[in-house]
Amino acid sequence: MGKKDKKSKTAEQKARVAVKQSKKAAQKDKKTKSKEAGDSDEDDVDLQSILEEYAKKQAQFLKVTETSCVPPSPRSSATLIGSPSNNKELFLFGGEYFDGAMATFFNDLLVYLIEKDEWRRVTSPNSPLPRSGHAWCRGGNSGGIYLFGGEFSSPKQGTFYHYNDFWRLDPPSREWTRIESKGKLDNFILLFGGFQDTSQQTKYLQDLWIYDCQNFVWHNPTLPPATQKPDARSSFSFHPHELGAVICGGYSRVKSTTMVGKQTKGGNQSFRSILKPTIHQDTWFLRIIQPQGDVLGPSSPVIRWERRKKPVNAPNPPRAGATMAYHKGRGILFGGVHDVEESEEGIDSEFFDTLLAWNVERNRYFQLTLRRPRATPRKPAEDRGSARRGREKADEAELLRNLAALETKGTIAGADFVEADKAADTENLHVKPVKSIHMTMPHPRFNAQLAVQDDVLYIFGGTYEHGDREYTFDEMWAIDLGRLDGVQEIYRREVKNWQGSDDEGGEFESNDEDDSEDEDMEGNTPMGVPLPTSETGATPTAAEAITSELPTKTDLEEPEAAIADARPHPRPFESLRDFFARTTDLWQELGLEIERLKDGTIDRSIKELRKIAFDLAETKWWDCREEITALEDEQEEAGIGEVVSMTDRGGETGGPNRRR
């Protein structure tokens, strides 16, 4: 009886599978016919005329205007960056939104005022045309933002247009200027890789272009044929370095062959050429050697690609669409997607919501985990050291005023005016609305836009896929990289409905009904229903992530890498200000030594030397941040609070009342 029931169930299951397969095949044929009938607009749309119409509408604006607006609409492949002129603004430009039927491109410039929690829309008679997938960066000492390239397509994505224009945005005035190899800039601007999609094929690039900001020309340096260099790719991370730049990861589709059918005795086996998705996990260092002399001249700088070893604690499994933002010698990585299985019906993908820090010099990843806010420690009673601590606070206040004056390119004498301006600004600030704080990371996604401003990471948008549906997130989050005490919700709106064909929706819904009998599907998202919150499992602590593997030396093989670091080391629970106050004399001595090694003389004022010392201490504090965070977690688990030395308590070292 049991065997009979088992056979009948097996037959029923086979029949159900056969019905499902025939249904999917019919839906696929119907989808193909609909695409052939109306989805391709290659012959009906003239992209040049569309772009000309955009330019005419844009020319109607007589001047740059800035108005208050609601948070930006959902979009993907936009760019987000912190203002190089101050630490109070974020700039968002471009992007596209695909609702399953039509693609919409944007060219609006949106500014987020961090302190006011307010969005502003900027309109200009001279701004780049609508695009997505473009690249931009800060302009170093010039304080500008530079944009290159991008992509535009017809509404149904039947034809594509690729830009090769170069723009500069002046953050204070919001003015766009198209650069035609003229004008005056500072430093180099590097451009590498990318892809071109013509709807018929996708071509990945591996060429390097260097914009000479002193002679205002582009260079395309050539290397000998036997010289190693990175493979063609897109979606990689490109970070600055004092000696050049560093490339990490990327994505491309590589040609490979696969067998067709089964091999027969004495028969020839046939092969088929396919494009296999490849997630690159290698890292490269681009060393730039400038020509001798103050003026570079028309000659191109000498470059050399150096392949680094595989990073320690690299994300596992490898993932595409994991975006990274540069911050104090580190790359902050979030999200990504890993394709776990590929079949004729599609690709099953795993999405991530993990936050990682890649230390560029040590070529090592650290996992960043959220931490509950620490309770405010009880302030000690006033004692004999109160006068000394008062003097220290006065010195710190004076230092901060001097640093503010130097950062604004003013003079030390004008520090009091800077302080007065700050006081006036604080009086005029309106009260910010209270934002909700979450102790879980945002929903898993890929291709989110990241930017760091004033040690705070901002996460904008991103994409999530389920079945044939694509969800573009309409939200922005903020994480304090120093505290990691939660995720602040800047704004969040429900995901818009998918406007794909009924066949796609029907297939999605029917699959849910069929598969519900066999297994529970995680992450099902019917149309019009918000996505589920991220269910994070047990993740390793920061201490476990650090101790999982032994540290390795940096692969930038330089003599300094093998020398033990004798510089002061931060303590657990020690803020940057406290660290600098404790070690300021040592950092000033190190700053003096660095200035002597440059040209043998010290042409700096005392205040400027203190600014150099503070920059050195800040670099060291952030470089050790992950290890110190792990020690803090270990001490908190062991019940050990903040450690304070007796000298820091004003010299009280003994006596009968020491334990009271």
DRENFITI-578569 format. One line per 8 residues: number of its first residue (from 1); their letters; for each residue x, y, z of C-alpha. Coordinates in nm, 4 decimals. Layout:
BEGIN
NUM = A = X,Y,Z; ...
***
This chain:
BEGIN
1 = MGKKDKKS = 0.0000,0.0000,0.0000; 0.2852,0.2361,0.0873; 0.4643,0.1603,-0.2405; 0.1479,0.2205,-0.4394; 0.0880,0.5560,-0.2715; 0.4499,0.6491,-0.3337; 0.4228,0.5610,-0.7027; 0.1001,0.7586,-0.7415
9 = KTAEQKAR = 0.2592,1.0626,-0.5744; 0.5606,1.0340,-0.8011; 0.3415,1.0169,-1.1097; 0.1372,1.3129,-0.9897; 0.4537,1.5121,-0.9239; 0.5874,1.4318,-1.2725; 0.2590,1.5373,-1.4294; 0.2591,1.8628,-1.2358
17 = VAVKQSKK = 0.6154,1.9351,-1.3427; 0.5255,1.8638,-1.7055; 0.2281,2.1019,-1.6866; 0.4461,2.3710,-1.5307; 0.7108,2.3327,-1.8003; 0.4549,2.3500,-2.0812; 0.3001,2.6589,-1.9216; 0.6397,2.8293,-1.8976
25 = AAQKDKKT = 0.7193,2.7387,-2.2573; 0.3893,2.8889,-2.3763; 0.4512,3.2039,-2.1731; 0.8045,3.2303,-2.3149; 0.6706,3.2021,-2.6723; 0.4053,3.4629,-2.6000; 0.6663,3.6929,-2.4459; 0.8946,3.6505,-2.7479
33 = KSKEAGDS = 0.6131,3.7326,-2.9884; 0.5175,4.0423,-2.7928; 0.8791,4.1586,-2.7954; 0.9006,4.1046,-3.1712; 0.5740,4.2930,-3.2208; 0.6171,4.5993,-3.0049; 0.9049,4.5888,-2.7603; 1.1723,4.6939,-3.0066
41 = DEDDVDLQ = 1.1633,5.0613,-3.0959; 1.4911,5.0581,-3.2839; 1.3342,5.1742,-3.6117; 1.0778,5.4133,-3.4661; 1.2871,5.6356,-3.2353; 1.5548,5.8864,-3.3317; 1.7721,5.9352,-3.0241; 1.9418,6.2413,-3.1695
49 = SILEEYAK = 1.6105,6.4238,-3.2037; 1.5131,6.3287,-2.8480; 1.8399,6.4681,-2.7103; 1.8018,6.7857,-2.9158; 1.4551,6.8341,-2.7689; 1.6004,6.7951,-2.4187; 1.8637,7.0595,-2.5018; 1.5958,7.3038,-2.6257
57 = KQAQFLKV = 1.3915,7.2667,-2.3079; 1.7021,7.3122,-2.0983; 1.8015,7.6314,-2.2837; 1.4766,7.7918,-2.1675; 1.6285,7.8322,-1.8202; 1.7931,8.1748,-1.8156; 2.0053,8.1222,-1.5054; 2.0930,7.8723,-1.2344
65 = TETSCVPP = 1.8055,7.8387,-0.9908; 1.7769,7.6355,-0.6730; 1.4426,7.5454,-0.5171; 1.3278,7.3262,-0.2326; 1.1863,6.9882,-0.3374; 1.0801,6.6482,-0.2104; 1.3333,6.3615,-0.1944; 1.4359,6.2317,-0.5384
73 = SPRSSATL = 1.2286,5.9788,-0.7265; 1.3600,5.6185,-0.7419; 1.6446,5.5663,-0.9872; 1.9398,5.3387,-1.0543; 2.2891,5.3977,-1.1975; 2.2912,5.7539,-1.0632; 2.5941,5.9115,-0.8927; 2.6172,6.0381,-0.5342
81 = IGSPSNNK = 2.9119,6.2303,-0.3904; 2.9979,6.4539,-0.0963; 3.0686,6.8181,-0.1668; 3.4450,6.8917,-0.1828; 3.3898,7.2540,-0.0746; 3.2216,7.1758,0.2600; 3.1015,6.8825,0.4695; 2.7343,6.9812,0.4773
89 = ELFLFGGE = 2.6125,6.8810,0.1285; 2.5631,6.5757,-0.0921; 2.5181,6.5948,-0.4709; 2.3043,6.3494,-0.6706; 2.2939,6.3546,-1.0504; 2.1306,6.1555,-1.3304; 2.0221,5.7934,-1.3270; 1.7427,5.5931,-1.4850
97 = YFDGAMAT = 1.4256,5.4176,-1.3761; 1.2829,5.1109,-1.5526; 0.9319,5.0028,-1.4524; 0.9205,4.6887,-1.6650; 0.7868,4.8637,-1.9734; 0.9547,5.2020,-2.0187; 1.2893,5.3518,-1.9216; 1.3131,5.7113,-1.7956
105 = FFNDLLVY = 1.6438,5.9010,-1.7765; 1.7226,6.2008,-1.5542; 1.9600,6.4965,-1.5703; 1.8454,6.6859,-1.2636; 2.1011,6.7924,-1.0049; 1.9762,6.7384,-0.6498; 2.1506,6.8696,-0.3383; 2.0917,6.7255,0.0085
113 = LIEKDEWR = 2.1596,6.9743,0.2909; 2.2677,6.7464,0.5731; 2.2255,6.9821,0.8687; 1.8853,7.1071,0.7523; 1.7643,6.7654,0.6287; 1.6401,6.9360,0.3129; 1.6537,6.8511,-0.0589; 1.7133,7.1207,-0.3242
121 = RVTSPNSP = 1.6672,7.0916,-0.7008; 1.9055,7.2842,-0.9263; 1.8066,7.3873,-1.2801; 2.0615,7.5290,-1.5223; 2.0712,7.6359,-1.8883; 2.3961,7.4455,-1.9308; 2.3985,7.1033,-1.7690; 2.4750,6.7524,-1.9012
129 = LPRSGHAW = 2.1941,6.5805,-2.0904; 2.0016,6.2899,-1.9286; 2.2165,5.9819,-1.8657; 2.2957,5.6918,-1.6367; 2.6047,5.4848,-1.5673; 2.8326,5.7893,-1.5858; 3.1395,5.8431,-1.3670; 3.2390,6.1414,-1.1568
137 = CRGGNSGG = 3.4955,6.2336,-0.8912; 3.6185,6.5198,-0.6775; 3.8674,6.7603,-0.8292; 4.1360,6.7750,-0.5619; 4.2634,7.1225,-0.4775; 4.0360,7.2948,-0.7298; 3.7289,7.1964,-0.5269; 3.5212,7.0886,-0.8280
145 = IYLFGGEF = 3.3339,6.7739,-0.9318; 3.4187,6.6211,-1.2710; 3.1838,6.4024,-1.4777; 3.2530,6.1848,-1.7805; 3.0422,5.9746,-2.0165; 2.7234,5.7861,-1.9472; 2.4469,5.6115,-2.1391; 2.1064,5.7064,-2.2814
153 = SSPKQGTF = 1.8504,5.4835,-2.4496; 1.5127,5.4909,-2.6183; 1.2090,5.4425,-2.3884; 1.1868,5.0702,-2.4670; 1.5665,5.0302,-2.4678; 1.5835,4.9253,-2.8295; 1.8655,5.1679,-2.9169; 2.1435,5.3162,-2.7064
161 = YHYNDFWR = 2.3581,5.6281,-2.7134; 2.6931,5.6584,-2.5309; 2.8366,5.9933,-2.4239; 3.2049,6.0855,-2.4295; 3.1726,6.4416,-2.2963; 3.3612,6.5825,-1.9963; 3.2068,6.8277,-1.7448; 3.2995,7.0252,-1.4346
169 = LDPPSREW = 3.0533,7.1250,-1.1617; 3.1380,7.4131,-0.9302; 2.9729,7.3183,-0.5977; 2.9259,7.6682,-0.4466; 2.7672,7.8264,-0.7571; 2.6089,7.5031,-0.8964; 2.7467,7.6003,-1.2393; 2.8166,7.3322,-1.5024
177 = TRIESKGK = 3.1032,7.3847,-1.7498; 3.1807,7.1559,-2.0412; 3.5572,7.1003,-2.0667; 3.7066,7.1106,-2.4153; 4.0717,7.0609,-2.3147; 4.1057,7.4135,-2.1871; 4.0897,7.5950,-1.8573; 4.2989,7.5393,-1.5469
185 = LDNFILLF = 4.2632,7.2393,-1.3148; 4.4811,7.0614,-1.0615; 4.6264,6.7090,-1.0436; 4.5340,6.4152,-1.2680; 4.1975,6.2673,-1.3552; 4.2078,5.8939,-1.4333; 3.9595,5.7002,-1.6462; 3.9735,5.3220,-1.6856
193 = GGFQDTSQ = 3.7563,5.0466,-1.8305; 3.3785,5.0420,-1.8561; 3.1511,4.8909,-2.1205; 2.9503,4.9738,-2.4324; 2.6079,4.8168,-2.4826; 2.4571,4.8371,-2.8309; 2.1614,4.6061,-2.7516; 2.3226,4.3553,-2.9911
201 = QTKYLQDL = 2.6434,4.2981,-2.7967; 2.8284,4.4280,-2.4913; 3.1926,4.5281,-2.5247; 3.4064,4.5583,-2.2110; 3.7019,4.7977,-2.2101; 4.0462,4.7968,-2.0466; 4.2008,5.1186,-2.1765; 4.3458,5.3814,-1.9433
209 = WIYDCQNF = 4.3095,5.7564,-2.0018; 4.4849,6.0288,-1.8031; 4.3723,6.3908,-1.8132; 4.6706,6.6225,-1.7647; 4.5309,6.9126,-1.5627; 4.8328,7.1345,-1.6235; 4.8553,7.1003,-2.0027; 4.4777,7.0331,-2.0457
217 = VWHNPTLP = 4.5132,6.7262,-2.2698; 4.4109,6.3611,-2.2564; 4.6809,6.0903,-2.2626; 4.6261,5.7276,-2.3579; 4.9509,5.5627,-2.2417; 5.0517,5.2468,-2.4251; 5.2293,4.9543,-2.2642; 5.4542,4.6896,-2.4191
225 = PATQKPDA = 5.2627,4.3796,-2.5353; 5.4127,4.1568,-2.2644; 5.3259,4.3962,-1.9813; 5.0612,4.2740,-1.7391; 4.7488,4.4821,-1.6876; 4.3933,4.4304,-1.5593; 4.1431,4.2450,-1.7772; 3.8587,4.4354,-1.9387
233 = RSSFSFHP = 3.5809,4.5009,-1.6873; 3.3160,4.7342,-1.5512; 3.1596,4.7899,-1.2071; 3.4988,4.7939,-1.0338; 3.6179,5.0152,-0.7475; 3.8783,5.2808,-0.8335; 4.0406,5.4621,-0.5393; 4.3117,5.7285,-0.5190
241 = HELGAVIC = 4.6567,5.6644,-0.3744; 4.9420,5.9040,-0.3062; 5.1492,5.7231,-0.5729; 4.8692,5.6573,-0.8231; 4.5478,5.4599,-0.7857; 4.4136,5.1188,-0.6810; 4.1597,4.8994,-0.8642; 3.9546,4.6327,-0.6879
249 = GGYSRVKS = 3.7107,4.3770,-0.8320; 3.4774,4.4246,-1.1266; 3.2444,4.2359,-1.3609; 3.2580,4.1211,-1.7229; 3.1365,3.8484,-1.9552; 3.4185,3.6328,-2.0924; 3.4013,3.4082,-2.3978; 3.4202,3.0362,-2.3267
257 = TTMVGKQT = 3.3216,2.7116,-2.4982; 3.0809,2.4437,-2.3815; 2.9947,2.0997,-2.5156; 2.6705,2.0540,-2.7085; 2.4915,1.7223,-2.6679; 2.6446,1.3925,-2.5608; 2.9662,1.2531,-2.6976; 2.9239,0.9392,-2.9107
265 = KGGNQSFR = 3.1742,0.6656,-2.9821; 3.3889,0.7548,-3.2794; 3.1921,1.0738,-3.3342; 3.3127,1.4310,-3.3199; 3.2066,1.6360,-3.0212; 3.0571,1.9757,-3.1074; 3.1184,2.2879,-2.8999; 2.9331,2.6132,-2.8642
273 = SILKPTIH = 3.0764,2.9542,-2.7784; 2.9050,3.1356,-2.4890; 2.9624,3.4470,-2.2811; 3.0221,3.3437,-1.9208; 2.9657,3.6022,-1.6421; 3.2868,3.6627,-1.4473; 3.3236,3.8364,-1.1112; 3.6787,3.9674,-1.0812
281 = QDTWFLRI = 3.8396,3.9426,-0.7376; 4.1865,4.0716,-0.8226; 4.3386,4.4017,-0.7101; 4.5857,4.6177,-0.9025; 4.8046,4.9133,-0.8166; 4.8559,5.1797,-1.0842; 5.1881,5.3488,-1.0223; 5.2207,5.6885,-1.1917
289 = IQPQGDVL = 5.5696,5.8325,-1.2373; 5.5648,6.1980,-1.3360; 5.8319,6.3402,-1.5680; 6.1133,6.5319,-1.4021; 6.0758,6.9074,-1.3651; 5.8065,7.1418,-1.2502; 5.6319,7.1504,-1.5892; 5.5174,6.8171,-1.7211
297 = GPSSPVIR = 5.5185,6.9199,-2.0853; 5.3304,6.7389,-2.3595; 5.4821,6.4001,-2.2736; 5.2631,6.1436,-2.1023; 5.3491,6.0313,-1.7465; 5.5024,5.6860,-1.7109; 5.2651,5.4257,-1.5697; 5.3068,5.0709,-1.4473
305 = WERRKKPV = 5.0417,4.8194,-1.3456; 5.1366,4.6050,-1.0439; 4.9203,4.3076,-0.9559; 4.8611,4.2648,-0.5856; 4.7978,3.9451,-0.3957; 4.4455,3.8308,-0.3227; 4.2960,4.0418,-0.0412; 4.2709,3.8842,0.3026
313 = NAPNPPRA = 3.9164,3.8113,0.4228; 3.7714,3.8941,0.0785; 3.3892,3.8762,0.0510; 3.2753,3.5152,0.0204; 3.1011,3.4221,-0.2022; 3.2240,3.6707,-0.4646; 2.9606,3.9241,-0.5610; 2.8847,4.1684,-0.8391
321 = GATMAYHK = 2.7205,4.5075,-0.7973; 2.8871,4.5629,-0.4585; 2.9590,4.9358,-0.4558; 3.2438,5.0958,-0.2630; 3.3091,5.4499,-0.1376; 3.6499,5.5883,-0.0430; 3.7066,5.7053,0.3149; 4.0347,5.7843,0.4928
329 = GRGILFGG = 4.2489,5.5232,0.3169; 3.9709,5.2620,0.3182; 3.7083,5.1426,0.0774; 3.3630,5.1024,0.2388; 3.1745,4.8244,0.0552; 2.8027,4.7465,0.0766; 2.5620,4.4962,-0.0815; 2.6108,4.2944,-0.3977
337 = VHDVEESE = 2.4627,3.9907,-0.5695; 2.5948,3.6399,-0.6337; 2.4460,3.4179,-0.9055; 2.4270,3.0744,-0.7470; 2.2689,2.8750,-1.0281; 2.2095,2.9226,-1.3999; 1.9575,2.7257,-1.6052; 1.7393,2.7693,-1.9105
345 = EGIDSEFF = 1.4676,2.9229,-1.6946; 1.6903,3.1910,-1.5451; 1.9439,3.2682,-1.2735; 1.8911,3.2179,-0.9030; 2.0645,3.4999,-0.7187; 2.1639,3.5684,-0.3606; 2.1633,3.9318,-0.2453; 2.3678,4.0764,0.0407
353 = DTLLAWNV = 2.3375,4.3533,0.2992; 2.6817,4.3231,0.4592; 2.9067,4.6234,0.5242; 3.2828,4.5769,0.4819; 3.5911,4.7991,0.5045; 3.8853,4.7327,0.2715; 4.2145,4.8697,0.4060; 4.3960,4.9774,0.0900
361 = ERNRYFQL = 4.7523,4.9666,0.2243; 4.7213,4.6309,0.4008; 4.4943,4.4826,0.1319; 4.2641,4.3361,0.3949; 3.8863,4.3321,0.4473; 3.7158,4.3891,0.7825; 3.3476,4.3323,0.8496; 3.1683,4.6298,1.0020
369 = TLRRPRAT = 2.8851,4.5336,1.2360; 2.6338,4.7612,1.4024; 2.6781,4.8173,1.7763; 2.4273,4.9213,2.0380; 2.4952,5.2762,2.1635; 2.7060,5.2696,2.4785; 2.5582,5.4104,2.7954; 2.6915,5.7553,2.8794
377 = PRKPAEDR = 2.9639,5.7077,3.1420; 2.9176,5.8775,3.4776; 3.1228,6.1949,3.5024; 3.3790,6.1907,3.7863; 3.3500,6.4436,4.0671; 3.5610,6.7593,4.0620; 3.9042,6.7004,4.2115; 4.2470,6.8532,4.2228
385 = GSARRGRE = 4.2923,6.7996,3.8483; 3.9941,7.0121,3.7447; 4.2085,7.3176,3.6768; 4.4457,7.1201,3.4541; 4.1575,6.9656,3.2609; 4.0115,7.3118,3.2124; 4.3355,7.4295,3.0575; 4.3395,7.1225,2.8278
393 = KADEAELL = 3.9859,7.1982,2.7068; 4.0841,7.5574,2.6372; 4.3840,7.4386,2.4364; 4.1661,7.1961,2.2405; 3.9125,7.4705,2.1657; 4.1925,7.6941,2.0413; 4.3270,7.4118,1.8224; 3.9866,7.3475,1.6679
401 = RNLAALET = 3.9442,7.7179,1.5880; 4.2863,7.7262,1.4239; 4.2122,7.4130,1.2196; 3.8835,7.5624,1.1010; 4.0623,7.8787,0.9901; 4.3281,7.6834,0.8003; 4.0724,7.4557,0.6316; 3.8857,7.7604,0.5012
409 = KGTIAGAD = 4.2181,7.8938,0.3609; 4.2056,8.1866,0.5967; 4.4542,8.3101,0.8524; 4.4977,8.2240,1.2156; 4.4095,8.5834,1.3023; 4.0662,8.5258,1.1490; 3.9927,8.2233,1.3658; 3.7768,8.4286,1.6009
417 = FVEADKAA = 3.5644,8.5422,1.3061; 3.5237,8.1790,1.1966; 3.4055,8.0895,1.5444; 3.1657,8.3849,1.5427; 3.0270,8.2789,1.2042; 2.9717,7.9254,1.3335; 2.7880,8.0600,1.6367; 2.5680,8.2728,1.4109
425 = DTENLHVK = 2.4956,7.9742,1.1894; 2.3917,7.7593,1.4845; 2.1448,8.0257,1.5930; 1.9824,8.0316,1.2492; 1.9553,7.6554,1.2148; 1.6059,7.5221,1.2501; 1.5381,7.2097,1.4512; 1.5865,6.8940,1.2463
433 = PVKSIHMT = 1.3116,6.6329,1.2619; 1.3940,6.3261,1.4646; 1.4986,6.0374,1.2401; 1.4299,5.6737,1.3233; 1.7324,5.4547,1.4004; 1.7409,5.0874,1.3008; 1.9772,4.8230,1.4372; 1.9527,4.6112,1.1211
441 = MPHPRFNA = 2.1106,4.6863,0.7856; 1.8944,4.8027,0.4916; 1.7363,4.5376,0.2714; 1.9853,4.3362,0.0577; 2.0494,4.4986,-0.2806; 2.3089,4.5640,-0.5476; 2.4293,4.8780,-0.7290; 2.3431,5.1091,-0.4392
449 = QLAVQDDV = 2.4972,5.4568,-0.4565; 2.7409,5.5317,-0.1723; 2.9017,5.8554,-0.0542; 3.0924,5.9521,0.2599; 3.0660,6.3002,0.4053; 3.2026,6.4023,0.7466; 3.2705,6.0360,0.8432; 2.9077,5.9368,0.7682
457 = LYIFGGTY = 2.8229,5.6801,0.4985; 2.5113,5.7554,0.2899; 2.3358,5.4718,0.1030; 2.1008,5.5805,-0.1763; 1.8718,5.3554,-0.3802; 1.9839,5.0225,-0.5181; 1.8158,4.7362,-0.7000; 1.6645,4.4041,-0.5928
465 = EHGDREYT = 1.5345,4.1319,-0.8236; 1.2820,3.8569,-0.7690; 1.1832,3.6400,-1.0608; 1.1385,3.8627,-1.3651; 1.0651,4.1691,-1.1546; 1.3123,4.4441,-1.0732; 1.2664,4.6692,-0.7703; 1.4411,5.0075,-0.7477
473 = FDEMWAID = 1.4564,5.1242,-0.3866; 1.3233,5.4716,-0.3100; 1.5142,5.5491,0.0093; 1.8345,5.6810,0.1646; 2.0155,5.5727,0.4823; 2.3075,5.7054,0.6896; 2.5633,5.5185,0.9048; 2.8193,5.6866,1.1310
481 = LGRLDGVQ = 3.1426,5.5024,1.0451; 3.3055,5.6037,1.3724; 3.0313,5.4843,1.6067; 2.8421,5.2254,1.3954; 2.5556,5.2809,1.6403; 2.2702,5.2109,1.4003; 2.1280,5.2997,1.0594; 1.9516,5.6343,1.0335
489 = EIYRREVK = 1.6576,5.6560,0.7956; 1.6901,5.9790,0.5937; 1.3751,5.9049,0.3950; 1.1928,5.5969,0.2716; 0.8999,5.5444,0.0345; 0.7295,5.2282,-0.0800; 0.8608,5.0551,-0.3913; 0.6589,5.1391,-0.7027
497 = NWQGSDDE = 0.4577,4.8752,-0.8863; 0.6192,4.6760,-1.1644; 0.4698,4.7631,-1.5034; 0.5902,4.4549,-1.6891; 0.3704,4.2340,-1.9042; 0.0897,4.0319,-1.7520; 0.2722,3.7168,-1.8571; 0.5631,3.8015,-1.6287
505 = GGEFESND = 0.3335,3.8773,-1.3395; 0.1218,3.5695,-1.4010; 0.4272,3.3514,-1.4156; 0.5538,3.4974,-1.0890; 0.2224,3.4440,-0.9128; 0.1656,3.0950,-1.0507; 0.5126,2.9910,-0.9439; 0.4356,3.1064,-0.5930
513 = EDDSEDED = 0.1215,2.8953,-0.5851; 0.2933,2.5873,-0.7244; 0.6043,2.6101,-0.5122; 0.4140,2.6783,-0.1919; 0.3213,2.3104,-0.1784; 0.6851,2.2027,-0.1862; 0.8801,2.4721,0.0011; 0.8562,2.8153,0.1584
521 = MEGNTPMG = 1.0006,3.0822,-0.0674; 1.1822,3.3609,0.1121; 1.1516,3.7180,-0.0031; 0.8309,3.6859,-0.2117; 0.7101,4.0355,-0.2907; 0.3681,4.0741,-0.4573; 0.3047,4.3920,-0.6506; 0.2184,4.6929,-0.4382
529 = VPLPTSET = 0.3512,4.5343,-0.1176; 0.6684,4.6686,0.0476; 0.9726,4.4472,0.0436; 1.0348,4.2384,0.3575; 1.2915,4.3546,0.6071; 1.6337,4.1959,0.5962; 1.6635,3.8805,0.8021; 2.0221,3.8717,0.9117
537 = GATPTAAE = 2.1486,3.5499,1.0554; 2.4261,3.5002,1.3037; 2.7166,3.6972,1.1646; 3.0690,3.6831,1.3029; 3.1748,3.9639,1.5300; 3.4432,4.2085,1.4306; 3.6882,4.0303,1.6612; 3.6195,3.6942,1.4946
545 = AITSELPT = 3.6570,3.8507,1.1489; 3.9980,3.9921,1.2400; 4.1338,3.6790,1.4093; 4.0070,3.4388,1.1428; 4.3273,3.4762,0.9419; 4.6776,3.5881,1.0181; 4.7676,3.9350,0.8927; 4.9717,3.9622,0.5760
553 = KTDLEEPE = 5.2097,4.2281,0.4542; 5.0948,4.4794,0.1999; 5.1626,4.3847,-0.1573; 5.2817,4.7316,-0.2516; 5.6354,4.6117,-0.2060; 5.7933,4.9188,-0.0502; 6.0678,4.9333,0.2124; 5.8405,5.1033,0.4662
561 = AAIADARP = 5.5991,4.8087,0.4632; 5.8399,4.5792,0.6475; 5.9309,4.8326,0.9190; 5.7458,4.8048,1.2487; 5.5073,5.0922,1.3129; 5.6409,5.2854,1.6137; 5.3769,5.5580,1.5960; 5.1326,5.6090,1.8868
569 = HPRPFESL = 4.8417,5.3650,1.8928; 4.4824,5.4537,1.9896; 4.3286,5.2991,2.3002; 3.9892,5.1293,2.3192; 3.6998,5.3725,2.3690; 3.9291,5.6667,2.2881; 3.7888,5.9352,2.0582; 3.9976,6.1060,1.7922
577 = RDFFARTT = 4.0114,6.4251,1.9974; 4.1293,6.2410,2.3102; 4.3849,6.0446,2.1090; 4.5348,6.3608,1.9631; 4.5363,6.5398,2.2998; 4.7252,6.2477,2.4546; 4.9840,6.2096,2.1753; 5.0084,6.5595,2.0268
585 = DLWQELGL = 5.3780,6.6054,2.1151; 5.4798,6.2863,1.9354; 5.2813,6.3757,1.6234; 5.4315,6.7240,1.6133; 5.7818,6.5738,1.6288; 5.6899,6.3364,1.3445; 5.5521,6.6281,1.1435; 5.8753,6.8222,1.1910
593 = EIERLKDG = 6.0775,6.5235,1.0728; 5.8614,6.4874,0.7605; 5.9052,6.8565,0.6760; 6.2833,6.8275,0.7190; 6.2989,6.5292,0.4823; 6.1177,6.7207,0.2075; 6.3678,7.0003,0.1424; 6.5834,7.0247,0.4535
601 = TIDRSIKE = 6.4058,7.3351,0.5848; 6.0911,7.4036,0.7865; 5.8919,7.6887,0.6380; 5.5828,7.6400,0.8529; 5.4243,7.8276,1.1397; 5.3518,7.6622,1.4733; 4.9795,7.6500,1.3984; 5.0379,7.4900,1.0586
609 = LRKIAFDL = 5.2622,7.2273,1.2167; 4.9847,7.1446,1.4625; 4.7485,7.1048,1.1664; 4.9960,6.8606,1.0050; 5.0225,6.6722,1.3351; 4.6441,6.6474,1.3610; 4.6179,6.5078,1.0053; 4.8783,6.2410,1.0877
617 = AETKWWDC = 4.6945,6.1433,1.4063; 4.3608,6.1278,1.2228; 4.5075,5.8977,0.9562; 4.6444,5.6646,1.2246; 4.3168,5.6664,1.4197; 4.1108,5.5593,1.1175; 4.3736,5.3071,1.0028; 4.3374,5.1203,1.3351
625 = REEITALE = 3.9626,5.1663,1.3646; 3.8621,4.8058,1.2911; 4.1138,4.6520,1.5344; 4.0216,4.8970,1.8106; 3.6516,4.8269,1.7545; 3.7200,4.4537,1.7944; 3.9044,4.5165,2.1227; 3.6164,4.7313,2.2468
633 = DEQEEAGI = 3.3690,4.4519,2.1707; 3.5863,4.1982,2.3544; 3.6175,4.4234,2.6591; 3.2441,4.4915,2.6691; 3.1703,4.1180,2.6522; 3.4124,4.0673,2.9414; 3.2427,4.3430,3.1415; 3.5338,4.5865,3.1094
641 = GEVVSMTD = 3.4369,4.9461,3.0535; 3.6444,5.2418,2.9490; 4.0005,5.2226,3.0818; 4.1316,5.5493,3.2284; 4.4908,5.5822,3.3494; 4.5664,5.7494,3.6816; 4.7608,6.0258,3.5073; 4.4514,6.1153,3.3062
649 = RGGETGGP = 4.2624,6.1604,3.6340; 4.4690,6.4599,3.7357; 4.7634,6.2948,3.9068; 4.5661,6.1265,4.1886; 4.7715,5.8111,4.2432; 4.6982,5.7021,4.5980; 4.5727,5.7975,4.9429; 4.3158,5.6569,5.1828
657 = NRRR = 4.0184,5.7747,4.9722; 4.1361,5.6304,4.6409; 3.8732,5.3514,4.6347; 3.5805,5.5721,4.7386
***
